Amino acid sequence: MQGTIDLDINPSDEAISEDLKQAMQQPGVANKRDIDEGAWNSPQKASRGCRNTGIHHVGLHATNPAASAEFYRDILGMEIVGGSAPDHPIGATAFLTSRPGEESHEIALFANPAFAHVAFKVSSLAELRSLYARVVERNIPIKFLANHGVSFAFYFDDPDGNIVEVYWPTGELGRNLQPQLEPLDLSQPDDVLPERIPGPRAQAVAAAGGANGTATLSGRSQFKYVPAGTGPAYRSPADQITFLMTGEQTGGAFFMAEVSVPPGGGTPPHIHRREEETFYIQQGTVTLQVGGKTLNASPGDFVHLPRGIVHCFQNTGNADAKFLMVVTPAGLEKFFEEAFDPAGDGSAGLPPMTEAFLGRVLAAAPKYGVEFLPPQ
């Protein structure tokens, strides 16, 4: 083992850019890098029975929400997306996000400390109903339910008196976000609740079979047929990825693609924070470094990579390697669309390594939960 990587390192873009360039240009990268499993893959137990997708925003007390919002904007680069004046019914507020295309807000600032809370997101209206029923069955008092416009939510206290919000986003990500506390009744019939959702999202609910829990909003319960050769393809200097099914077609459940890697091609060590990957090797030999272990995968082999584990791969054979990649949940396809070059008919081969390509990769990676590791 050559050593571990310090988790506290915060390298410059220039350092990572140079590392990416070297990793993609030099054959044998997967064999040259040993990665300490303990440093990156601490044991985690799956939460059983809890169907939230994690903490997605917090509500903080701020003496002056507008001034505090400027602090988060100027220091952390967040975007101020709304707020209210002191004469609003719930007082002065401010809302910020660092992922404007994904989260309506990640920090909510309240002059009234009674609104401070931590918010857990669920992925469907059915799951919101389920968690609400679980809280009620345990005789935990519900503080209130609300249609926030951008979400349906309910609130309760934990044993220490901290306010917990569980919410389901309606998909409305418009700017100038204002506090909205319309009453919400989760016992309403399935054909009534979607009417409380703003226009486009309500149509998606209806298309997905309503709010009865048998389908998610993007029509995941409907069958999909994708003819061969209809998916777009994208290229980097080290591989080509052809989309087979995207999150738009699977209701966000998964993304599937075929990856073609020339001899010596592959990726530098990196981490996915939001999704898990599964590889099915179709052709050639792919050498992977996963959690400090070296795997030589050949046709017919499967490799499953949980989120949060550092990994890289390289074609160590003499011919092109190909494998199917399934990413759960979907979303990573947007990274490839943004960072890679359209492949066209593929006759021109892979593009050269350029500063423009590295710049796109470094700009897109944080937006999609991808972390490239610094040089060792």
C-alpha positions as CSV (number, residue, x, y, z in Angstrom):
1,M,0.0,0.0,0.0
2,Q,1.5,3.3,-1.0
3,G,-0.4,5.3,1.5
4,T,-3.8,6.8,2.2
5,I,-5.3,10.1,1.0
6,D,-6.0,12.8,3.5
7,L,-9.7,13.5,3.7
8,D,-9.0,17.1,4.6
9,I,-7.1,17.9,1.4
10,N,-8.8,20.6,-0.6
11,P,-6.7,20.8,-3.8
12,S,-6.9,23.5,-6.3
13,D,-8.6,23.0,-9.6
14,E,-5.2,23.2,-11.2
15,A,-3.9,20.3,-9.2
16,I,-6.9,18.1,-10.0
17,S,-6.8,19.2,-13.6
18,E,-3.2,18.1,-14.0
19,D,-4.0,14.8,-12.2
20,L,-6.9,14.2,-14.5
21,K,-4.8,14.9,-17.6
22,Q,-2.0,12.5,-16.4
23,A,-4.5,9.8,-15.4
24,M,-6.3,9.8,-18.7
25,Q,-3.2,10.0,-20.8
26,Q,-1.0,7.4,-19.1
27,P,-1.6,3.7,-19.5
28,G,-1.6,1.7,-16.3
29,V,-3.3,4.3,-14.1
30,A,-5.4,1.7,-12.4
31,N,-2.4,-0.3,-11.4
32,K,-0.4,2.7,-10.3
33,R,-2.8,3.9,-7.7
34,D,-3.5,2.0,-4.4
35,I,-6.4,3.3,-2.4
36,D,-6.9,2.7,1.2
37,E,-10.3,1.1,1.8
38,G,-10.6,2.2,5.4
39,A,-10.0,5.9,4.6
40,W,-12.8,6.1,2.1
41,N,-15.3,3.3,2.8
42,S,-16.3,3.4,6.4
43,P,-18.9,0.8,7.3
44,Q,-22.4,1.9,6.8
45,K,-25.6,0.1,7.7
46,A,-28.6,0.6,5.5
47,S,-31.5,2.2,7.3
48,R,-34.3,-0.2,7.4
49,G,-37.9,0.9,6.9
50,C,-37.0,4.6,6.6
51,R,-37.7,5.8,3.1
52,N,-36.4,9.3,3.2
53,T,-33.6,10.3,0.9
54,G,-31.6,12.2,3.4
55,I,-31.3,15.7,4.8
56,H,-31.8,18.2,2.0
57,H,-32.2,21.5,3.7
58,V,-32.0,23.2,7.1
59,G,-33.9,26.1,8.6
60,L,-31.7,28.3,10.7
61,H,-32.4,31.2,13.0
62,A,-30.9,34.5,11.8
63,T,-31.2,37.8,13.5
64,N,-31.1,39.5,10.1
65,P,-32.0,36.9,7.4
66,A,-31.1,39.3,4.5
67,A,-27.7,40.0,5.9
68,S,-27.0,36.4,6.7
69,A,-28.1,35.4,3.2
70,E,-25.4,37.8,1.8
71,F,-22.8,36.1,4.0
72,Y,-23.7,32.6,2.6
73,R,-23.7,34.1,-0.9
74,D,-20.4,35.9,-0.6
75,I,-18.5,33.3,1.4
76,L,-19.9,30.0,0.1
77,G,-21.1,31.1,-3.3
78,M,-24.7,30.1,-2.7
79,E,-27.5,31.7,-4.7
80,I,-30.2,33.8,-2.9
81,V,-33.5,32.5,-4.4
82,G,-36.1,34.3,-2.3
83,G,-37.2,35.6,1.1
84,S,-39.7,37.8,2.8
85,A,-39.7,41.2,4.7
86,P,-40.3,41.6,8.4
87,D,-43.9,42.4,7.8
88,H,-44.6,38.9,6.3
89,P,-47.0,36.8,8.5
90,I,-44.1,34.5,9.5
91,G,-41.5,37.4,9.7
92,A,-38.3,38.0,7.8
93,T,-36.8,35.1,5.8
94,A,-34.3,34.3,3.2
95,F,-33.7,31.2,1.0
96,L,-30.5,30.0,-0.6
97,T,-29.4,27.1,-2.7
98,S,-26.1,25.9,-4.2
99,R,-27.9,23.6,-6.6
100,P,-30.6,25.7,-8.3
101,G,-31.5,23.1,-10.8
102,E,-32.0,20.4,-8.2
103,E,-33.1,21.9,-4.9
104,S,-35.5,24.9,-4.5
105,H,-33.4,25.8,-1.4
106,E,-30.8,24.3,0.9
107,I,-30.8,26.9,3.7
108,A,-33.9,28.7,5.0
109,L,-33.1,31.6,7.3
110,F,-35.8,32.8,9.8
111,A,-35.9,35.8,12.1
112,N,-38.4,33.8,14.2
113,P,-36.4,31.0,15.9
114,A,-39.5,28.9,16.2
115,F,-39.2,28.0,12.6
116,A,-35.7,26.5,12.9
117,H,-35.8,22.9,11.6
118,V,-34.0,20.1,9.7
119,A,-35.7,18.8,6.6
120,F,-35.8,15.2,5.2
121,K,-36.9,14.7,1.6
122,V,-38.9,11.7,0.2
123,S,-39.0,10.8,-3.4
124,S,-42.8,10.3,-3.9
125,L,-46.1,11.5,-2.5
126,A,-46.9,7.9,-1.5
127,E,-43.8,7.9,0.7
128,L,-44.8,11.2,2.3
129,R,-48.1,9.6,3.2
130,S,-46.4,6.5,4.5
131,L,-44.0,8.4,6.8
132,Y,-46.8,10.7,8.0
133,A,-48.8,7.6,8.9
134,R,-45.8,6.1,10.8
135,V,-45.4,9.3,12.9
136,V,-49.1,9.4,13.7
137,E,-49.2,5.7,14.6
138,R,-46.5,6.3,17.2
139,N,-48.6,9.0,18.8
140,I,-46.1,11.7,17.9
141,P,-47.9,15.1,17.7
142,I,-48.0,16.7,14.3
143,K,-47.2,20.4,14.6
144,F,-48.7,21.2,11.2
145,L,-49.0,20.2,7.6
146,A,-48.3,22.7,4.8
147,N,-48.4,23.1,1.1
148,H,-45.4,25.3,0.5
149,G,-45.9,25.5,-3.3
150,V,-42.4,24.0,-3.8
151,S,-43.3,21.1,-1.6
152,F,-45.9,19.2,0.5
153,A,-44.6,18.9,4.1
154,F,-45.4,18.0,7.7
155,Y,-43.6,18.9,10.9
156,F,-43.1,17.3,14.3
157,D,-40.6,17.4,17.2
158,D,-37.9,14.9,17.9
159,P,-37.4,13.7,21.6
160,D,-35.2,16.8,22.3
161,G,-37.6,19.3,20.9
162,N,-35.9,19.9,17.6
163,I,-38.4,20.4,14.7
164,V,-38.2,17.9,12.0
165,E,-39.7,18.4,8.5
166,V,-40.5,15.7,6.1
167,Y,-41.3,17.0,2.6
168,W,-42.0,15.9,-0.9
169,P,-40.9,18.4,-3.6
170,T,-43.5,19.4,-6.2
171,G,-40.8,20.2,-8.7
172,E,-41.3,23.9,-8.9
173,L,-37.9,25.5,-8.8
174,G,-38.7,29.1,-9.7
175,R,-36.9,32.0,-8.3
176,N,-38.2,34.7,-5.8
177,L,-39.2,31.9,-3.4
178,Q,-41.6,33.2,-0.8
179,P,-42.8,31.6,2.4
180,Q,-46.1,29.8,1.8
181,L,-48.1,27.9,4.4
182,E,-51.3,26.8,2.8
183,P,-53.2,24.1,4.8
184,L,-52.6,20.5,3.6
185,D,-54.7,17.4,4.3
186,L,-52.9,14.2,3.5
187,S,-56.1,12.2,4.0
188,Q,-57.7,13.8,0.9
189,P,-58.5,11.4,-2.0
190,D,-55.9,10.5,-4.5
191,D,-57.6,12.6,-7.2
192,V,-57.7,15.7,-5.1
193,L,-54.2,16.2,-3.8
194,P,-52.6,16.6,-7.2
195,E,-54.9,19.6,-7.8
196,R,-52.9,21.4,-5.1
197,I,-49.7,21.1,-7.1
198,P,-48.7,23.9,-9.6
199,G,-49.5,23.2,-13.2
200,P,-46.7,21.2,-14.8
201,R,-46.1,19.0,-11.8
202,A,-49.8,18.2,-11.5
203,Q,-49.8,17.0,-15.1
204,A,-46.8,14.7,-14.3
205,V,-48.7,13.3,-11.3
206,A,-51.7,12.6,-13.4
207,A,-49.7,10.9,-16.1
208,A,-48.0,8.7,-13.4
209,G,-51.3,7.3,-12.1
210,G,-52.2,9.9,-9.5
211,A,-51.1,10.1,-5.9
212,N,-52.1,6.6,-4.8
213,G,-48.6,5.3,-4.3
214,T,-48.6,2.8,-7.2
215,A,-46.5,5.1,-9.4
216,T,-44.0,7.9,-8.9
217,L,-44.3,11.2,-10.6
218,S,-42.4,10.5,-13.7
219,G,-44.4,7.6,-14.9
220,R,-42.1,4.9,-13.5
221,S,-45.0,2.4,-13.5
222,Q,-45.4,2.7,-17.3
223,F,-43.5,0.3,-19.5
224,K,-40.8,1.8,-21.8
225,Y,-39.5,0.6,-25.1
226,V,-36.3,2.1,-26.5
227,P,-35.3,1.0,-30.0
228,A,-31.7,0.0,-30.5
229,G,-29.3,2.8,-31.5
230,T,-31.6,5.6,-30.6
231,G,-29.6,6.8,-27.5
232,P,-27.1,9.6,-27.8
233,A,-23.4,9.0,-27.3
234,Y,-20.7,11.1,-25.7
235,R,-16.9,10.9,-25.8
236,S,-14.0,11.9,-23.5
237,P,-10.3,11.5,-24.3
238,A,-10.4,8.1,-22.5
239,D,-13.8,6.5,-23.3
240,Q,-17.1,6.7,-25.1
241,I,-20.5,6.3,-23.4
242,T,-23.7,5.5,-25.3
243,F,-27.0,6.1,-23.4
244,L,-29.4,3.2,-23.4
245,M,-32.0,4.4,-20.9
246,T,-32.0,7.7,-19.0
247,G,-33.7,8.9,-15.9
248,E,-36.3,10.6,-18.0
249,Q,-37.3,7.2,-19.4
250,T,-37.2,5.3,-16.0
251,G,-38.8,7.9,-13.8
252,G,-35.5,8.6,-12.2
253,A,-35.0,5.0,-11.1
254,F,-31.8,4.3,-13.0
255,F,-29.6,5.3,-15.9
256,M,-28.1,2.6,-18.2
257,A,-25.3,3.0,-20.8
258,E,-22.7,1.1,-22.7
259,V,-19.2,2.2,-22.2
260,S,-16.4,1.6,-24.7
261,V,-12.8,2.0,-23.6
262,P,-9.7,1.8,-25.9
263,P,-6.5,0.1,-24.6
264,G,-5.0,2.2,-21.8
265,G,-8.2,4.3,-21.5
266,G,-10.1,4.7,-18.3
267,T,-10.9,7.1,-15.4
268,P,-8.8,8.5,-12.6
269,P,-9.8,7.8,-9.0
270,H,-13.1,9.4,-8.1
271,I,-16.1,9.1,-5.8
272,H,-19.9,9.2,-6.5
273,R,-21.8,10.8,-3.6
274,R,-25.3,10.3,-5.0
275,E,-25.5,7.0,-6.8
276,E,-24.3,3.4,-7.0
277,E,-22.8,1.9,-10.1
278,T,-23.0,-1.7,-11.5
279,F,-20.8,-2.8,-14.4
280,Y,-21.3,-5.9,-16.5
281,I,-18.3,-6.6,-18.6
282,Q,-19.1,-7.6,-22.2
283,Q,-15.7,-7.5,-24.0
284,G,-12.1,-7.2,-23.1
285,T,-10.4,-6.8,-19.7
286,V,-11.1,-4.0,-17.3
287,T,-8.9,-3.5,-14.3
288,L,-10.6,-1.7,-11.4
289,Q,-9.2,-0.3,-8.2
290,V,-12.0,-0.3,-5.6
291,G,-11.5,0.4,-2.0
292,G,-7.8,-0.6,-2.0
293,K,-8.4,-3.8,-4.0
294,T,-7.5,-4.6,-7.6
295,L,-10.1,-6.4,-9.7
296,N,-9.4,-7.8,-13.1
297,A,-12.9,-8.1,-14.7
298,S,-13.5,-10.1,-17.9
299,P,-16.6,-10.8,-20.0
300,G,-19.5,-12.1,-17.9
301,D,-18.2,-10.5,-14.6
302,F,-20.3,-8.1,-12.6
303,V,-18.9,-5.3,-10.4
304,H,-21.1,-3.4,-8.0
305,L,-19.8,-0.1,-6.6
306,P,-21.7,1.5,-3.6
307,R,-21.9,5.2,-3.4
308,G,-19.1,6.9,-1.4
309,I,-16.3,4.4,-2.3
310,V,-13.3,5.6,-4.2
311,H,-12.7,3.7,-7.5
312,C,-11.1,3.9,-11.0
313,F,-10.9,1.7,-14.0
314,Q,-8.7,1.1,-17.0
315,N,-8.7,-1.1,-20.1
316,T,-5.5,-3.2,-19.6
317,G,-6.1,-5.4,-22.7
318,N,-5.0,-5.0,-26.3
319,A,-8.4,-4.3,-27.8
320,D,-11.4,-2.1,-27.0
321,A,-13.2,-3.1,-23.8
322,K,-17.0,-2.7,-23.4
323,F,-19.3,-2.9,-20.4
324,L,-22.8,-2.1,-19.5
325,M,-23.2,0.5,-16.7
326,V,-26.3,0.8,-14.5
327,V,-26.4,3.9,-12.3
328,T,-29.0,4.1,-9.5
329,P,-30.7,6.4,-9.1
330,A,-30.5,8.3,-12.4
331,G,-28.9,11.7,-12.8
332,L,-25.3,11.0,-13.7
333,E,-26.2,11.1,-17.4
334,K,-26.5,14.9,-17.0
335,F,-22.8,15.0,-16.0
336,F,-21.8,13.3,-19.2
337,E,-24.0,15.5,-21.3
338,E,-22.4,18.6,-19.8
339,A,-18.8,17.5,-19.6
340,F,-18.2,15.2,-22.6
341,D,-18.3,15.8,-26.3
342,P,-21.2,14.6,-28.5
343,A,-19.9,11.5,-30.3
344,G,-21.7,11.9,-33.6
345,D,-21.1,8.8,-35.8
346,G,-17.9,8.0,-33.8
347,S,-15.8,7.8,-37.0
348,A,-13.5,10.6,-35.8
349,G,-12.3,8.6,-32.7
350,L,-11.9,10.0,-29.2
351,P,-11.2,13.7,-28.9
352,P,-7.8,15.0,-27.7
353,M,-7.1,16.1,-24.1
354,T,-7.7,19.8,-23.9
355,E,-7.9,22.4,-21.2
356,A,-11.5,23.1,-22.3
357,F,-12.5,19.5,-21.6
358,L,-10.8,19.5,-18.2
359,G,-12.5,22.8,-17.4
360,R,-15.9,21.3,-18.2
361,V,-15.2,18.2,-16.1
362,L,-14.1,20.3,-13.1
363,A,-17.1,22.6,-13.4
364,A,-19.7,19.8,-13.8
365,A,-18.4,17.3,-11.2
366,P,-19.5,19.1,-8.0
367,K,-23.0,19.7,-9.5
368,Y,-23.5,16.0,-9.8
369,G,-21.8,14.7,-6.7
370,V,-18.6,13.5,-8.4
371,E,-15.3,14.1,-6.6
372,F,-12.0,13.5,-8.3
373,L,-9.1,12.8,-6.0
374,P,-6.0,15.0,-5.7
375,P,-2.5,13.7,-6.7
376,Q,-0.8,11.5,-4.1
